[in-house]
Amino acid sequence: MAAGQESWEFRQRRHSAALSSDPSGFVIVTHPFHPLNGQRLEVLYVKRRGADTVFVCSGGVSGQITLPQAWTDRGEPPLGRRLSAEGLAGLGTLARSLRGR
């Protein structure tokens, strides 16, 4: 075994061991406009991105996909409020008035 290969294998084992302490399992994509919405994905590892937590999961076009926690079933539940027809009409009026400025 070459010296470079040996050190690479050691780094891989050490990296994998560190990841084993991260929460794993599966997440369900809950973002309503995500193409994988409703699909259950295996979590490969979890990492921090600034103040946020992201899950690196198996799946997607490249074989791995990174999802913010908020876009999964582990994020905060969405607010139960929806925009009413009156609210939409008000937004339309506001948008038209802003375009006129």
Z-matrix of the N, CA and C atoms (Angstrom, degrees):
N
C 1 1.450
C 2 1.529 1 108.46
N 3 1.314 2 117.01 1 133.34
C 4 1.456 3 121.67 2 -179.54
C 5 1.528 4 110.03 3 -72.60
N 6 1.328 5 116.10 4 152.16
C 7 1.468 6 120.49 5 -178.36
C 8 1.528 7 111.63 6 -60.87
N 9 1.329 8 117.01 7 -41.25
C 10 1.466 9 120.44 8 179.71
C 11 1.513 10 112.17 9 -63.52
N 12 1.327 11 116.24 10 -38.81
C 13 1.464 12 120.55 11 -179.79
C 14 1.522 13 110.49 12 -67.58
N 15 1.330 14 116.57 13 -39.83
C 16 1.456 15 120.63 14 -179.99
C 17 1.534 16 110.86 15 -61.19
N 18 1.350 17 116.61 16 -46.27
C 19 1.461 18 118.81 17 -178.87
C 20 1.527 19 110.79 18 -66.90
N 21 1.346 20 118.10 19 -34.31
C 22 1.463 21 121.20 20 177.58
C 23 1.529 22 110.17 21 -63.02
N 24 1.342 23 116.48 22 -45.38
C 25 1.463 24 120.06 23 -179.93
C 26 1.526 25 110.77 24 -63.24
N 27 1.336 26 117.59 25 -38.51
C 28 1.456 27 120.54 26 177.79
C 29 1.522 28 110.38 27 -62.40
N 30 1.344 29 117.09 28 -45.18
C 31 1.466 30 120.67 29 179.62
C 32 1.524 31 110.53 30 -62.01
N 33 1.318 32 117.30 31 -40.66
C 34 1.463 33 120.71 32 179.08
C 35 1.528 34 110.72 33 -61.90
N 36 1.310 35 117.54 34 -46.75
C 37 1.471 36 120.66 35 -179.52
C 38 1.521 37 110.23 36 -62.90
N 39 1.339 38 117.42 37 -44.13
C 40 1.455 39 120.95 38 -178.96
C 41 1.529 40 110.15 39 -64.10
N 42 1.324 41 117.18 40 -41.50
C 43 1.462 42 121.66 41 179.18
C 44 1.531 43 110.13 42 -63.57
N 45 1.312 44 117.67 43 -45.23
C 46 1.461 45 121.32 44 179.79
C 47 1.520 46 111.74 45 -63.11
N 48 1.322 47 116.37 46 -38.98
C 49 1.468 48 119.50 47 179.77
C 50 1.518 49 110.51 48 -63.84
N 51 1.319 50 116.74 49 -39.04
C 52 1.468 51 119.69 50 -179.70
C 53 1.516 52 110.85 51 -65.58
N 54 1.315 53 115.86 52 -34.51
C 55 1.460 54 119.30 53 -178.19
C 56 1.524 55 112.21 54 -74.24
N 57 1.306 56 117.59 55 -22.98
C 58 1.458 57 119.02 56 -176.12
C 59 1.526 58 112.29 57 -63.85
N 60 1.334 59 117.92 58 -20.83
C 61 1.460 60 119.86 59 179.17
C 62 1.529 61 111.95 60 -81.13
N 63 1.332 62 117.71 61 -14.10
C 64 1.462 63 121.03 62 179.02
C 65 1.527 64 110.25 63 -72.95
N 66 1.347 65 116.79 64 150.11
C 67 1.457 66 118.17 65 175.42
C 68 1.514 67 109.01 66 -62.65
N 69 1.298 68 116.42 67 135.60
C 70 1.459 69 119.25 68 179.35
C 71 1.508 70 108.61 69 -133.13
N 72 1.281 71 116.51 70 -156.28
C 73 1.448 72 121.50 71 -176.86
C 74 1.511 73 109.59 72 106.89
N 75 1.310 74 115.82 73 -128.04
C 76 1.460 75 120.81 74 -176.12
C 77 1.521 76 109.97 75 -135.15
N 78 1.323 77 115.70 76 154.00
C 79 1.459 78 122.17 77 171.38
C 80 1.520 79 107.22 78 -128.85
N 81 1.309 80 115.23 79 156.07
C 82 1.470 81 121.22 80 174.23
C 83 1.517 82 106.72 81 -111.30
N 84 1.332 83 115.65 82 130.20
C 85 1.464 84 120.94 83 179.15
C 86 1.528 85 107.85 84 -72.53
N 87 1.336 86 116.50 85 122.00
C 88 1.468 87 120.98 86 -176.91
C 89 1.520 88 113.53 87 -113.73
N 90 1.342 89 118.37 88 -7.34
C 91 1.463 90 120.02 89 179.83
C 92 1.532 91 108.07 90 -62.75
N 93 1.347 92 117.56 91 123.97
C 94 1.474 93 119.68 92 -171.38
C 95 1.527 94 114.66 93 -63.18
N 96 1.325 95 119.10 94 -24.45
C 97 1.462 96 120.46 95 -177.25
C 98 1.519 97 113.59 96 -106.20
N 99 1.329 98 117.81 97 4.03
C 100 1.459 99 120.86 98 178.90
C 101 1.523 100 109.27 99 -75.95
N 102 1.337 101 118.51 100 137.61
C 103 1.468 102 120.36 101 -178.78
C 104 1.529 103 113.91 102 -61.91
N 105 1.322 104 117.91 103 -20.92
C 106 1.468 105 120.74 104 178.51
C 107 1.529 106 112.21 105 -99.91
N 108 1.316 107 117.69 106 16.57
C 109 1.468 108 122.47 107 -179.98
C 110 1.524 109 109.90 108 -50.49
N 111 1.336 110 114.92 109 130.52
C 112 1.460 111 121.43 110 177.81
C 113 1.515 112 114.02 111 87.97
N 114 1.325 113 117.98 112 -8.74
C 115 1.459 114 119.99 113 -178.65
C 116 1.523 115 110.98 114 -88.19
N 117 1.309 116 114.41 115 146.37
C 118 1.467 117 122.73 116 178.79
C 119 1.526 118 107.46 117 -96.78
N 120 1.338 119 116.46 118 123.35
C 121 1.454 120 121.72 119 -177.23
C 122 1.518 121 110.50 120 -119.82
N 123 1.318 122 116.18 121 143.35
C 124 1.460 123 121.17 122 176.90
C 125 1.525 124 109.59 123 -76.74
N 126 1.333 125 116.04 124 131.73
C 127 1.461 126 121.57 125 177.44
C 128 1.519 127 108.42 126 -83.15
N 129 1.333 128 116.31 127 121.19
C 130 1.457 129 121.10 128 176.94
C 131 1.526 130 110.07 129 -83.31
N 132 1.331 131 116.20 130 -45.36
C 133 1.457 132 121.29 131 174.16
C 134 1.521 133 109.38 132 -164.04
N 135 1.322 134 114.37 133 166.72
C 136 1.461 135 122.98 134 -177.62
C 137 1.519 136 107.72 135 -118.33
N 138 1.336 137 116.78 136 140.06
C 139 1.466 138 119.04 137 176.64
C 140 1.520 139 109.98 138 -142.72
N 141 1.320 140 114.53 139 165.28
C 142 1.464 141 121.50 140 178.50
C 143 1.517 142 107.80 141 -96.37
N 144 1.310 143 116.48 142 138.74
C 145 1.461 144 122.57 143 173.25
C 146 1.517 145 105.48 144 -128.87
N 147 1.332 146 114.78 145 94.42
C 148 1.458 147 119.47 146 -172.14
C 149 1.514 148 108.55 147 68.36
N 150 1.332 149 116.68 148 -127.59
C 151 1.465 150 121.27 149 179.36
C 152 1.527 151 111.59 150 -89.00
N 153 1.328 152 117.24 151 -4.41
C 154 1.464 153 121.17 152 -175.01
C 155 1.521 154 111.85 153 -99.64
N 156 1.327 155 115.22 154 157.52
C 157 1.456 156 122.69 155 174.16
C 158 1.513 157 107.82 156 -104.42
N 159 1.338 158 116.51 157 135.78
C 160 1.459 159 121.04 158 175.84
C 161 1.511 160 108.80 159 -125.33
N 162 1.319 161 115.67 160 150.92
C 163 1.457 162 122.67 161 177.56
C 164 1.519 163 108.05 162 -108.63
N 165 1.319 164 117.20 163 129.71
C 166 1.453 165 121.57 164 171.29
C 167 1.518 166 105.20 165 -98.24
N 168 1.337 167 114.94 166 117.47
C 169 1.463 168 121.18 167 -172.12
C 170 1.522 169 110.71 168 -119.26
N 171 1.309 170 115.72 169 157.79
C 172 1.460 171 119.25 170 172.59
C 173 1.528 172 107.14 171 -78.85
N 174 1.323 173 115.47 172 139.69
C 175 1.455 174 120.81 173 -179.64
C 176 1.512 175 110.97 174 131.92
N 177 1.294 176 116.24 175 -176.89
C 178 1.456 177 120.88 176 -179.21
C 179 1.512 178 111.43 177 81.70
N 180 1.308 179 115.92 178 178.17
C 181 1.458 180 122.60 179 -175.74
C 182 1.524 181 111.83 180 -64.83
N 183 1.330 182 117.57 181 -41.69
C 184 1.469 183 120.83 182 -176.37
C 185 1.531 184 113.21 183 -88.59
N 186 1.305 185 117.34 184 0.08
C 187 1.464 186 120.48 185 -178.91
C 188 1.516 187 113.44 186 98.07
N 189 1.346 188 116.66 187 -19.33
C 190 1.460 189 122.18 188 175.99
C 191 1.515 190 108.63 189 -136.48
N 192 1.314 191 115.13 190 147.00
C 193 1.461 192 120.34 191 178.05
C 194 1.517 193 108.29 192 -139.13
N 195 1.318 194 116.67 193 139.69
C 196 1.457 195 122.40 194 178.36
C 197 1.516 196 108.48 195 -104.41
N 198 1.327 197 115.94 196 126.36
C 199 1.462 198 121.45 197 -178.09
C 200 1.521 199 110.67 198 -124.61
N 201 1.326 200 117.58 199 131.90
C 202 1.468 201 119.08 200 172.18
C 203 1.531 202 109.48 201 -63.76
N 204 1.299 203 116.95 202 146.67
C 205 1.465 204 121.11 203 -179.88
C 206 1.527 205 111.18 204 -55.29
N 207 1.331 206 116.72 205 -36.56
C 208 1.467 207 120.79 206 -177.95
C 209 1.527 208 112.52 207 -62.96
N 210 1.328 209 118.68 208 -20.41
C 211 1.459 210 122.34 209 -179.13
C 212 1.524 211 112.27 210 -91.53
N 213 1.347 212 116.74 211 8.01
C 214 1.460 213 120.63 212 -177.77
C 215 1.527 214 110.42 213 -124.07
N 216 1.319 215 114.63 214 174.64
C 217 1.465 216 120.24 215 178.00
C 218 1.520 217 112.18 216 -69.08
N 219 1.322 218 118.80 217 -6.68
C 220 1.469 219 121.68 218 176.38
C 221 1.529 220 111.88 219 -92.28
N 222 1.317 221 117.10 220 -4.45
C 223 1.458 222 121.15 221 178.63
C 224 1.519 223 110.86 222 -85.19
N 225 1.313 224 115.46 223 178.98
C 226 1.463 225 120.85 224 176.91
C 227 1.529 226 109.29 225 -64.24
N 228 1.324 227 118.02 226 140.62
C 229 1.461 228 118.86 227 177.43
C 230 1.531 229 110.19 228 -65.26
N 231 1.338 230 116.28 229 145.21
C 232 1.464 231 118.76 230 179.76
C 233 1.521 232 110.97 231 -65.04
N 234 1.318 233 115.32 232 152.93
C 235 1.460 234 119.81 233 177.44
C 236 1.528 235 109.24 234 -64.53
N 237 1.304 236 116.10 235 144.82
C 238 1.455 237 120.84 236 -177.50
C 239 1.518 238 113.42 237 -81.09
N 240 1.318 239 117.29 238 1.13
C 241 1.462 240 119.75 239 -177.42
C 242 1.516 241 111.02 240 -89.06
N 243 1.305 242 115.25 241 138.49
C 244 1.456 243 121.40 242 175.42
C 245 1.513 244 108.07 243 -119.72
N 246 1.303 245 116.20 244 156.71
C 247 1.451 246 121.49 245 179.26
C 248 1.526 247 108.98 246 -77.16
N 249 1.302 248 116.55 247 129.82
C 250 1.463 249 121.25 248 -179.49
C 251 1.523 250 110.12 249 -80.72
N 252 1.322 251 116.09 250 169.22
C 253 1.467 252 121.67 251 176.36
C 254 1.525 253 110.07 252 -60.32
N 255 1.317 254 116.25 253 -38.30
C 256 1.463 255 120.07 254 178.80
C 257 1.531 256 110.73 255 -65.74
N 258 1.319 257 116.08 256 -38.92
C 259 1.460 258 120.81 257 178.05
C 260 1.524 259 111.59 258 -64.67
N 261 1.338 260 115.94 259 -41.30
C 262 1.463 261 119.76 260 177.26
C 263 1.526 262 111.25 261 -64.34
N 264 1.333 263 116.41 262 -41.75
C 265 1.469 264 120.25 263 178.48
C 266 1.527 265 110.03 264 -62.21
N 267 1.320 266 117.37 265 -40.57
C 268 1.457 267 121.32 266 178.00
C 269 1.521 268 111.70 267 -63.88
N 270 1.336 269 116.91 268 -39.79
C 271 1.465 270 120.12 269 177.25
C 272 1.528 271 111.05 270 -65.07
N 273 1.326 272 116.41 271 -38.92
C 274 1.468 273 120.46 272 177.07
C 275 1.513 274 111.32 273 -61.63
N 276 1.317 275 116.77 274 -43.27
C 277 1.465 276 121.63 275 178.45
C 278 1.527 277 110.49 276 -63.03
N 279 1.327 278 116.57 277 -43.45
C 280 1.454 279 121.66 278 179.06
C 281 1.528 280 110.71 279 -62.50
N 282 1.336 281 117.15 280 -45.36
C 283 1.463 282 121.23 281 -179.21
C 284 1.542 283 110.63 282 -62.36
N 285 1.320 284 116.91 283 -42.32
C 286 1.475 285 119.81 284 178.66
C 287 1.527 286 111.40 285 -64.38
N 288 1.332 287 117.10 286 -39.22
C 289 1.457 288 119.52 287 -179.53
C 290 1.538 289 111.24 288 -69.73
N 291 1.322 290 117.46 289 -33.79
C 292 1.457 291 120.76 290 178.22
C 293 1.535 292 110.99 291 -69.90
N 294 1.320 293 117.21 292 -36.02
C 295 1.466 294 120.74 293 178.36
C 296 1.518 295 110.49 294 -66.92
N 297 1.320 296 117.66 295 -29.46
C 298 1.465 297 122.31 296 -178.01
C 299 1.518 298 113.07 297 -75.64
N 300 1.304 299 118.75 298 -12.85
C 301 1.483 300 121.44 299 -177.76
C 302 1.501 301 112.69 300 -72.70
